[in-house]
Amino acid sequence: MKVHIERVKKERSRELTRIHHAIAHQLHKRWIGRIVEALVTGKGKNNTVIARDVTCKNIVIREDLPLGMCCRVKIVGAQPTYLVGTIDE
């Protein structure tokens, strides 16, 4: 009986995660084209950096920028858990 309950909990959790990611992706796509002020807060994978805007959204920038740099970022893409941006010059 306990195995059945655990399996149901996992299935429900996976379904809620799938729904959450779908909603978050739709909301993030609304940001594409906007220009925001962001602060570089960390290094990412494959020569990227992670920045945050004033609403604390994660923005991945595919450039090697110094930590602590403030910059204007144009949002060019969206994923369920982060935005993708380029430096706006």
N, C-alpha and C positions, 0 to 999 in steps of 0.2 A: 504494500500500500504506500509506504513512504517513497519508494522509487517512482511510482506513478505521480505522486504529488510533486516531486522534484522535477520530473520531466515536464509537467504542465507549467510549473513556474518558469522553467527555462524557455519554453515555447512562448509564453506570454511576454517575457522579458525581451526576447528576440523580436517579436512583433512590435512591441512598443518602441524599441530602438529603431527599427526600420521606419516606422511612422514618424518618429522624431527627426530622423535624418532627412526624410522626404520634405517635411515642413521646413526644417532649417535651411535646406538647399533652396527651396522656393523663396524664402525670406532673404537669403544671401544674394540671390540673383538680382534682386531689386537694387542692390548697391552697385552693380556694374555700370560704369560710366561716371560715377561720382568721384570727386576729388576731395580727399580728406587730409588733415594733418595727422601725422603718426610719429611715434617714438620707437626707434629700433631697440628691442629689449633682449634679443637673443640670436644665436646662430642656429640656422636650420640645417637640413641635409643638402648635399650637392651644391655647395656655394650659394646658399640662400640665407636670408635673415628673416627673423620674425619681428614684426612691428605691431604696435597696438594703437588704435585711434582713441579718441576721447570717450567712446562707449566701451572700450576694452575689447573690441573685436580683434581677433588674430588676423594679421595680414602677412602673407608670405611674399617676399620681394626677391626676385631672382638676380640679385646683385650682391657683391661683397661690400657691405657698408659697416662703418664702425658702430659699436654699441653706444647708446646714448644720443645718437644723431636724431634730430627732429627734421622731418621732411614732408613735402606735399606728395601724396601718393594718389595715382589714378587707379581705381579698381577696374581690373580687366577680366576677372574671372571669379568664380564662386564654387565652393565645395560645401558639403554639409557642415564641416567643422571649422572652416577658415575661408578667408577671401584671398585673392591673388591680385597683387598690385605692381605697378611700375612707378619709378620716380617721375613726377610731373615737373617738367622744366619750362 
